Amino acid sequence: MWDISISVCGGRVCPFKRGKTPLVLLAAAGIRPLKVTISDVEIDGMDATEKIVGAILSSEWRIEILFSRSVPVAGFNLIDPEEIFKITGVPSVFVLGEEPDSGAVEFALRRHFPDWRRRLEVLRKPIGPHRFEVPGIGEVFLACYGIRPESAFIAVRRLSMFGKIPEPLRVCCMLSKAIS
């Protein structure tokens, strides 16, 4: 169960920067990386979902679960988990370091984006965040779509070697930081 995953991490974005940034996608079998794909996405754009769907559909492996550190990547370029699930059947798990401040996020969206309602709707699609305790490590917050929170936690724990982040996602984020 969940043997093949794809992890997504957007490149670092400086405040008020425009243009493109790398989106790193890492396919893995368990904790073993299989393939890294790098796509450029628009900072604050809406093309991350399209790039992720393309990577899943063109993969030589049957991707079973998607991991990301958050719904927004590359600024406020949003991953739409409903669209991904509808097209590919792949559930999404967002491994959050802390519980998001929904009020501050909504304020930022209203202030900077004419399509803030659409973006807020995408941000509200995942179920959660749900708080789970990782023995000896601390708490982790998971938001998910297409998978029960308890099952998402089992997948996260199974793939976590050095803390509370699944190893493929941890490596993906390290690669993203290194190239951006």
N, C-alpha and C positions, 0 to 999 in steps of 0.2 A: 504494500500500500504506500503510495507516494514515493516510489523509487526514483522517478525522474522529475526533477524540479527545474524551474527557471527562476532566477533571481534578477531583480531589476534595481539599479541604482543610478540616479542622475548625477551629473557632474556638479562641482561646486559652482555657486552662482554668487557673484558680488551684488550687493544692493544696487538697484537701478541700472544694472547691466542689461543690455539688449543683445539679440543675436542668437547664436546657437551654442549648445553645450553638448558634450557626449552623454549618451545614455548607454550604460553598460548592461548587457544581458548575459548571464552565465547559466548555461545548461549543466546540470550535474546529475550523476547517478549516486544517490546517497550523498556522501560528503566528497565524492571524487568528481572534480570538474571534468566536463566533456568538451565544451566548446564555449568560447567567448565571442560575442558579437557586439560591435560598437556601432551605434547609429547616432546621427546628430538630430537633436530635437530643438525646437524653438524655446527659448527661455520665456516662461509665462504663456506659451502657446497651448494648443490643444491637440498635439500630434503624438503624444507618448503612447496612448492606447493603440493607435494605428500601428506604430512600430512594434509594440509588444505582440499584437495579434499576428502581424506578419512573421515575426520570429517564431511564434508557436506553430503557425500553420506550415512554415517552411522547414521546421526542424526535422532532422532525420530520426529523432526519437519521439515517442508519444509522451508529451509533457503532461504531468498529472497534477501539478500544483504550482502556483506562482507565489513568490515571496518578495516583499518590498519593505523598506523602512517606513514608508508613508504613502498616502494617496497622492500628494503632490510630489513631483520630481521636477528638477530644472525650474526652480521658482514655484510658480503655481500652474505648471503644466501637469494636468491631472490624469491619473490612471483611472479609467472607468471600469470597475470590476464587473458590473452588470453586462456591459458590452463585450468584454473579454469572455465571460461565461456563456453568453448567448451565442457567440460565434464559434468558440473553441471547446466549450464544456469544461474549461480549466478554472477551478476555484482560486480565489486570491486570499492571501493572508498578509496583513500589514502588521509588522512587528515594531511596535512603538516604544520608544525609550521612556516616555511618560504620557500621562493622559493629556490629550490636546486641550487647549483653551479655545473652545468653540466660539465664544464671544469675540475674542481677539481675531480669530480667523475670519469670521463673518465681517467684522469691522474692516479688516484689510481688503477683503474682496470687494465690499461696497465702495470703498474709497478709490481703488485702483482699476477696477474692471467694469466696463459697461455691461458685460454678460455675467455679472456676479451671481445672478439667480441660478443660471445654468451650472456654474461652477460649484455653488453651494449645494445644489441638488446632487451632483456627482460625489462631493465629499460626504454626503449623508447616506450614500448607498451601502457601504459596508456596515455590518452589524457590530456594534461595540462602541468603544473599546471595552473588552473584558479583562479584568485583572486576574493574573495567575501568579502563584508563588513558586519560584524555582528554588528548591531546597539548597541552602548554603550559599545562594547567590543573590536572591532578592526577587522583586516583582517584575513582571513583564506585562505589557498591555497588548492585547491582540484585537484587531478589527478584522472581520472576515466577510467574504461573500461566496456563496455556493458551497460552504462547508460549516459544520457545527463548530462553535468555539472550542469545545472539549476536544474534538478531533484535530482542530488546528493546533491546539496546545501539544497534543501527542506528537504531531509532525514536527513542531518546533523543537521539542525536547529530544526527539530521536536524532535530529540533525545538528544539535548544539554540542560542541566539544569544549569550547573555552568560554562559557558564560551562557547568556540567554538568547543569543542571536544564532540562527541556523548557520552552520559553517559555509554553505554556498553563498548565502547572503552576505556574510562577513567578508568573504574573499571578494565578492562582487563590489562591495563598497570600497574596499582597499584599492582595487583596480581603478575604480572611478575617481577616487581622490588622487591617485598617482598620475592620471592622464589629464586631469582638468586643472 
